Amino acid sequence: MIDDLDLSIEALLTMEFGGALPFDLSFAIPDKTFAPVSGSKNTLNCYLYDIREDRELRRTDPILARQPDGTVQKQYPPARVRLAYCITAWSPATVSVEIAPAQDEHKLLSDVLRALLKYPTLPPSALKGSLAGQQPPLPTTVILPDTDKIVSDFWTAVGGQLRPSLDYRVTLSLTYLDLVTGPMVTMQSSTFLQSDLGGPSDEWIQIGGQVLDNGLPPNPIPNAWVRADATGQTAVSDALGRFVFVGLKRGPQTIRARAVGFKDGIRNINIPEPAGDYNIVVSP
């Protein structure tokens, strides 16, 4: 991920300055031993100095997508990770005749600042490797409102001399949990309060599942009759074998399924089931 961002920054600079960059590009630490890459070009150094999670941009609720087979795919939102670069310009004395190295460095920083400010998000055409096609877009900032303390602390930490620099930050999406596929889901509870008593007065729980045969893999059974014994509620499974009951209570419950050509399926459950599984199997 981080190396792909380095490549993406290089691609963005190439888009702005041309295929053959007029300067050398480095990602090394700008400590007291750092020197321009060559004696014939200015060096633009992009040093990654900070990585942290951006919780303001991160969602926490899972994204659910129902599949044609009746299952549900659950994808937890990726972490939003902000990476910060210190961008500095370095000029050997021989680059520009009659122009002081410091002025060369200031001109390069000005050109780079102008280029980066064009893109509040990294453009898709610059994204490389694992970042290609990433959504949502990758937001960027180039300069911060007040960085005095940050700048001085940074140069003290790396043991270098204070230099003019840009603080370039990019926020990435990092997927760290695998996609989970499971049965249609299935439980939702609603608690109703009586304000005059100050406590819960009632709770309704909704559950859902599928009627399946005992094949390998199991197949959904449409138009099956399903009954919750405790309440007498009945439901008919849809084309994908799915059924829903609303208004059930916590505790033991027996549900039954009946379908043409199959023996009745009976299942004793507890509401709520720890695994959230309320499927019923019927056999020929």
N, C-alpha and C positions, 0 to 999 in steps of 0.2 A: 504493500500500500504506500509506504513512505517513499520507496524508490520510484514508484510510478508517479507520485506527485513531483518529484525532482524532474523526471522526464517530461511531465506535462508543463512545468514552468519553463523548461528549455524550449519546448514546442511553442509555447505562447510567445516567448521572446523571438524565436525564429520567424513566427508569423509577422511580428512587428518590425523586425530589423533586417529580414531577408535570410535566405537559406544559408549563406556563409556569414555567421555573426561577426560584426566588426570589432568584437572584443572577445577575450577568453572568458569562459564561464567556469566557476569553481564552487564547490559546496563544502570546502574545508573550514575548520575552526579558525577565525581570524585572531589568533593570539599573537604574542610578540614576535614569534618566529615566522609568521605568515609573510609571503612575498608574492608579487605578481607572477602569474604563470609563465609569462614570457617577457622578453625585453622589447618586443615589437608591437604589442597591443596592450590596451588597458585590460584589466581584469575586473569582472563583476562577480562578487562573491555572495552567494546565497546560503547563509549558514542557518540550519535548523536548530533553534535553541530551546523550544518549548513545545510540549504536547500535553493537551488536557481535554477533558470532556466538556462539551458545550451543552449543558443541561437545558438551557432555554430553548434550544432548537429540537430537542429530542422528544418524541412521542413515547408514551409508556404502554398504551393499550395495544393488544395484538391486532393484526390485520387478518380478518377471516375471509376466505373465498370458498364458496360452495362448489363442489365438483360435480360433473354429470353423473357419477356413480353414487351420489348421495353422501359422500364423505365431505369433510371440511378441511381445508388446508389452513393452518395457523402459522403465521409468520410474525415473529416479534420484531418491532421496528429496530432498525440498526442504531447503534450508538452514533452520536455526532461528535466527531473528534476535531478539535481545532489545533492546527499546526502553525507555529509562528517562526518566520525567517527574519534574520537580521541581514539586510542587503547593503553591501558597501562597495565602493569603487576604489580601485588601486591602480595607480599609474606609474610605470617606470619613467625615468627622466627622458628617455629617448623617443617617446611616442610622438609628440607634437613639437616641432621646432618653434621656439620663441613663445611657447605657452607653458606656463608653470604646471607641474604635475597636479597640484591641488585644483587648478582650474579645469584640467582635463577630467578629473574625478567628479567635480561638480557638474560638468556638462553631461557626463554619462549618467549620473544619478538623476538629473533633470529629465533626460530622454527616457530613462526607464520608468520614472514616476509618471510621466505623461502616458506612456504605453500601458502601464498597469491600471491606471485610473479609468481607462476605457472599459474595463471589464469588472463590473460588480459581482459577477459570477464567472468562473472559468468557462470559456466557450467549449462546446462539445468537440469541436475540431481539434482542440489542443489536448484532450484527455487521452492518456496512454494506459495500457495494461489493464489492471483491475478497475481503473477509474472510468474507462470508456463506457459510455451509456449510463453512467450513474445518475440516479434520480433520488431525491430532488437535486436541483442544481447546486454547485459548490460555491457558496458565498465567499467573498474576499473583502479584506480591508487592506489599505496600503499605508495610511498614516493614522496615528491615534491622536485624540485631542490633547493629551498631556502625558508625555512619556519620560519626563526628566529623571524620575527615580528609576524607572525601568532601564533606561539607557545607561545611567551611571552604574547601576548594579551589574548590568551585563558586562560592561568592559572591565569592571573590577574582577568579576568572576573568571573571565578568560585570560586575565593578565595582560591585556593589550592596552594600547593608548586610545583615548576617546576619539572617535571619528564620526563624521556625518553618516547617517544611515537611514534606511527605510525599514519600517516594521511591517512586513507583509504577512498577512494571516489568511489561511484557507481552512474552511470547515468541510470535512469529508464525512461520508456515511460509512460506517464499518459494521458489516453483518457478522455477528459472532455466535448466533444460535442457528441450528439447522431448522429447515422447514419441517413442521409436524403435520402429518395427515392422520385424521381420526374420524370417528363417526359424527354424524350430524349432532350438533349439540343441543345442549340438552337440558340444561337446568337453569331456571331463572326463578328467583324468589322475590316476593313483594311483601313488605311488612307495613301494616297500617297502624297508626298511632291514634290513641284517644287523648287529646290534649288535656282534658279535664282530669284524667287519671295519671297522666305523666308517664305512661309506659306502653309497651306494645299490646295491642288488643287482638291482632290476628295476623297470620302469615299464610300466604298462598304461594305454592311452588308449581312451576310449570316444568314438565319434563318432555323429552322427545327421544325417539329412537327409530329403529328399523325392524321390520319383520323379515327374517332371512331363512333360507333353507339350510340344510346341513351339508351342503356340497363344499368342495374344495376347489376354488374359493367359493364362499357362500354367495348365493344370488338373492337379490331383493324380491320379495313377494308382494305384488300389487293387489289392491282390493281385498286385503285381509281385514277381518273384523277383530278389533282389539278392545279388551274390556279391563278397567281398573276395578277390582272387586270391592274395595272399601267404599267407594263413592258411587259405583254403578255406572260411571261414565263409559261411553263407548266411542271408538273412533274407527275410521276406515283408512287403511294405508294408501298412499298415493302411488304413482307409477314407479317410484323408486323405493317402495316399501316403507316410507316414512310415516310416522304418526306422532301426535302431540296430545298431551293431557294438560289441562289448565286447572288450577285451584285444588291441588292435592296438598295433604298435610305431611309433616315430617313423621318418620317412623316406618314400621314394616308395611309392606304393600304387596299384593299379588296381582300380576297382570297376565292376561290370557290372550292368545291369538288363535284365530280359526280361519282356515282358507280352504277352498275347494281343492280336493286331491291330497290334502295333508292332514296328519293327525294334529290335534290341538297342541299348541305350545303353552306351557305354564312356567312362569318365572316368579320366584319370590325375591323381592328387592327391599332395600332400605332407602328411604328418601331423606337426605341425598346420598347417592352412591359415591364413595370416594373417587372412583375412576370416571364417574359421569357416564357409565354405560348402562343403557336401558333397552338394549336390543333383545328381541325374542326369536328363538330358533324353532322352526317347525320342520318335521320330517315326513316323508311320503308314507 
